[in-house]
Amino acid sequence: MKDKILIFRTSVSKKSDLQQINRVFRAYPQISGWNVDLEDWEKVLRIECQGISASQIITLLRDINIYARALR
């Protein structure tokens, strides 16, 4: 099965946010890779995944106090 790409605007603002995201995402083998563009004003989060939805990602991030809105 081919990975899908999910893209989100986020409230990530510091390196500790990235560490929190990493801890959460490591528990989900459906997520094969991710990164945040800290240079972009929207702090775009890009996720390569299979079998997990944008709404599930938004919930996971909300649980660690990070806002995310799907861009596509």
TORPA-4810 file (N, C-alpha, C, O; in nm, 3 decimals):
<nodes>
NODE_1_0.084_-0.117_0.000_0.000_0.000_0.000_0.089_0.125_0.000_0.191_0.130_0.069_M
NODE_2_0.048_0.223_-0.078_0.126_0.346_-0.092_0.095_0.443_0.021_-0.020_0.459_0.062_K
NODE_3_0.199_0.509_0.072_0.180_0.611_0.175_0.100_0.728_0.120_0.113_0.764_0.003_D
NODE_4_0.017_0.787_0.206_-0.050_0.911_0.168_0.019_1.023_0.245_0.085_1.000_0.346_K
NODE_5_0.004_1.143_0.195_0.064_1.262_0.255_-0.047_1.347_0.315_-0.142_1.384_0.245_I
NODE_6_-0.035_1.377_0.444_-0.129_1.468_0.510_-0.052_1.596_0.543_0.062_1.591_0.589_L
NODE_7_-0.116_1.710_0.520_-0.050_1.838_0.543_-0.139_1.924_0.632_-0.259_1.935_0.611_I
NODE_8_-0.076_1.985_0.733_-0.149_2.063_0.833_-0.081_2.196_0.859_0.042_2.208_0.852_F
NODE_9_-0.161_2.297_0.890_-0.113_2.421_0.950_-0.113_2.395_1.099_-0.208_2.337_1.151_R
NODE_10_-0.007_2.437_1.171_0.002_2.405_1.314_0.040_2.527_1.398_0.075_2.633_1.346_T
NODE_11_0.032_2.507_1.528_0.074_2.609_1.624_0.212_2.580_1.682_0.250_2.637_1.784_S
NODE_12_0.288_2.491_1.619_0.422_2.459_1.667_0.504_2.588_1.673_0.506_2.666_1.578_V
NODE_13_0.570_2.609_1.787_0.648_2.732_1.799_0.789_2.711_1.854_0.873_2.800_1.846_S
NODE_14_0.814_2.593_1.911_0.947_2.572_1.970_0.989_2.425_1.957_0.909_2.338_1.923_K
NODE_15_1.116_2.402_1.983_1.172_2.267_1.968_1.104_2.167_2.062_1.092_2.049_2.027_K
NODE_16_1.061_2.210_2.177_0.994_2.118_2.270_0.862_2.067_2.210_0.820_1.955_2.240_S
NODE_17_0.798_2.147_2.125_0.677_2.100_2.055_0.713_1.984_1.963_0.640_1.885_1.954_D
NODE_18_0.826_1.996_1.895_0.870_1.889_1.805_0.900_1.761_1.884_0.870_1.651_1.838_L
NODE_19_0.959_1.776_2.000_0.989_1.659_2.083_0.860_1.591_2.129_0.853_1.468_2.132_Q
NODE_20_0.760_1.669_2.164_0.631_1.613_2.204_0.566_1.539_2.088_0.516_1.428_2.105_Q
NODE_21_0.568_1.600_1.971_0.512_1.535_1.852_0.583_1.404_1.825_0.519_1.303_1.797_I
NODE_22_0.714_1.405_1.834_0.792_1.284_1.810_0.753_1.172_1.906_0.737_1.057_1.864_N
NODE_23_0.737_1.205_2.033_0.697_1.103_2.132_0.561_1.042_2.097_0.543_0.921_2.107_R
NODE_24_0.468_1.126_2.056_0.334_1.076_2.022_0.339_0.992_1.894_0.285_0.882_1.892_V
NODE_25_0.402_1.043_1.790_0.402_0.976_1.661_0.479_0.844_1.662_0.448_0.754_1.584_F
NODE_26_0.579_0.831_1.750_0.653_0.704_1.758_0.564_0.588_1.797_0.594_0.473_1.765_R
NODE_27_0.455_0.615_1.865_0.362_0.510_1.909_0.270_0.463_1.796_0.191_0.370_1.816_A
NODE_28_0.278_0.525_1.680_0.190_0.492_1.568_0.271_0.443_1.448_0.327_0.524_1.374_Y
NODE_29_0.277_0.311_1.428_0.352_0.258_1.314_0.293_0.298_1.179_0.358_0.284_1.075_P
NODE_30_0.169_0.348_1.179_0.107_0.394_1.055_0.176_0.519_1.001_0.163_0.552_0.883_Q
NODE_31_0.250_0.589_1.087_0.321_0.711_1.047_0.465_0.673_1.014_0.542_0.635_1.101_I
NODE_32_0.499_0.685_0.885_0.634_0.644_0.843_0.733_0.760_0.840_0.854_0.738_0.838_S
NODE_33_0.683_0.882_0.841_0.772_0.997_0.842_0.694_1.125_0.860_0.575_1.132_0.828_G
NODE_34_0.762_1.227_0.913_0.696_1.357_0.933_0.802_1.465_0.948_0.916_1.438_0.984_W
NODE_35_0.761_1.589_0.919_0.848_1.703_0.943_0.763_1.829_0.955_0.649_1.834_0.908_N
NODE_36_0.820_1.930_1.017_0.755_2.059_1.034_0.847_2.165_0.972_0.966_2.170_1.002_V
NODE_37_0.790_2.249_0.887_0.864_2.360_0.828_0.855_2.479_0.922_0.758_2.555_0.919_D
NODE_38_0.955_2.495_1.006_0.957_2.603_1.105_0.980_2.740_1.042_0.957_2.842_1.107_L
NODE_39_1.026_2.744_0.917_1.049_2.870_0.848_0.919_2.928_0.791_0.909_3.049_0.770_E
NODE_40_0.822_2.843_0.767_0.694_2.886_0.712_0.607_2.945_0.823_0.606_2.892_0.934_D
NODE_41_0.536_3.053_0.796_0.454_3.118_0.898_0.341_3.028_0.947_0.291_3.047_1.058_W
NODE_42_0.300_2.929_0.865_0.195_2.836_0.906_0.250_2.715_0.981_0.173_2.630_1.025_E
NODE_43_0.381_2.707_0.995_0.446_2.593_1.063_0.389_2.461_1.010_0.334_2.380_1.085_K
NODE_44_0.404_2.442_0.880_0.341_2.331_0.809_0.399_2.197_0.854_0.520_2.175_0.854_V
NODE_45_0.309_2.107_0.893_0.342_1.970_0.932_0.305_1.880_0.816_0.191_1.883_0.769_L
NODE_46_0.399_1.801_0.769_0.379_1.707_0.659_0.400_1.567_0.714_0.504_1.538_0.774_R
NODE_47_0.301_1.480_0.693_0.307_1.344_0.748_0.290_1.242_0.636_0.198_1.252_0.555_I
NODE_48_0.381_1.144_0.631_0.367_1.030_0.541_0.308_0.916_0.625_0.365_0.878_0.727_E
NODE_49_0.195_0.862_0.580_0.127_0.763_0.664_0.039_0.669_0.582_0.015_0.690_0.463_C
NODE_50_-0.009_0.566_0.649_-0.106_0.471_0.596_-0.203_0.437_0.706_-0.162_0.411_0.819_Q
NODE_51_-0.332_0.436_0.675_-0.430_0.389_0.771_-0.457_0.478_0.890_-0.503_0.431_0.994_G
NODE_52_-0.429_0.606_0.878_-0.462_0.701_0.984_-0.516_0.826_0.916_-0.465_0.869_0.812_I
NODE_53_-0.619_0.885_0.974_-0.687_0.997_0.909_-0.638_1.132_0.962_-0.574_1.140_1.067_S
NODE_54_-0.670_1.235_0.888_-0.636_1.371_0.930_-0.703_1.404_1.063_-0.642_1.468_1.149_A
NODE_55_-0.827_1.362_1.081_-0.896_1.392_1.208_-0.829_1.321_1.326_-0.826_1.375_1.436_S
NODE_56_-0.776_1.201_1.304_-0.704_1.131_1.411_-0.576_1.207_1.448_-0.543_1.219_1.566_Q
NODE_57_-0.506_1.257_1.348_-0.384_1.334_1.372_-0.417_1.461_1.450_-0.348_1.496_1.546_I
NODE_58_-0.523_1.530_1.409_-0.564_1.653_1.478_-0.594_1.624_1.625_-0.557_1.703_1.713_I
NODE_59_-0.661_1.513_1.652_-0.692_1.476_1.791_-0.565_1.446_1.869_-0.551_1.491_1.983_T
NODE_60_-0.472_1.371_1.810_-0.346_1.340_1.878_-0.271_1.468_1.914_-0.217_1.480_2.024_L
NODE_61_-0.268_1.562_1.822_-0.197_1.687_1.847_-0.270_1.774_1.949_-0.206_1.837_2.034_L
NODE_62_-0.401_1.777_1.941_-0.478_1.856_2.038_-0.452_1.805_2.180_-0.448_1.883_2.275_R
NODE_63_-0.435_1.674_2.195_-0.408_1.615_2.327_-0.277_1.664_2.387_-0.258_1.657_2.509_D
NODE_64_-0.186_1.712_2.305_-0.060_1.768_2.356_-0.056_1.920_2.335_0.051_1.981_2.330_I
NODE_65_-0.175_1.980_2.324_-0.192_2.126_2.315_-0.126_2.189_2.193_-0.072_2.299_2.200_N
NODE_66_-0.132_2.118_2.081_-0.085_2.173_1.954_-0.205_2.179_1.860_-0.270_2.078_1.832_I
NODE_67_-0.233_2.299_1.811_-0.341_2.321_1.716_-0.296_2.273_1.578_-0.183_2.297_1.537_Y
NODE_68_-0.386_2.205_1.506_-0.357_2.165_1.368_-0.484_2.174_1.287_-0.593_2.140_1.334_A
NODE_69_-0.469_2.221_1.162_-0.581_2.227_1.069_-0.533_2.169_0.937_-0.430_2.211_0.885_R
NODE_70_-0.607_2.073_0.885_-0.569_2.009_0.759_-0.571_2.110_0.646_-0.665_2.188_0.632_A
NODE_71_-0.466_2.107_0.564_-0.458_2.195_0.448_-0.501_2.124_0.321_-0.540_2.188_0.223_L
NODE_72_-0.493_1.992_0.322_-0.545_1.914_0.208_-0.563_1.772_0.248_-0.605_1.690_0.167_R
</nodes>
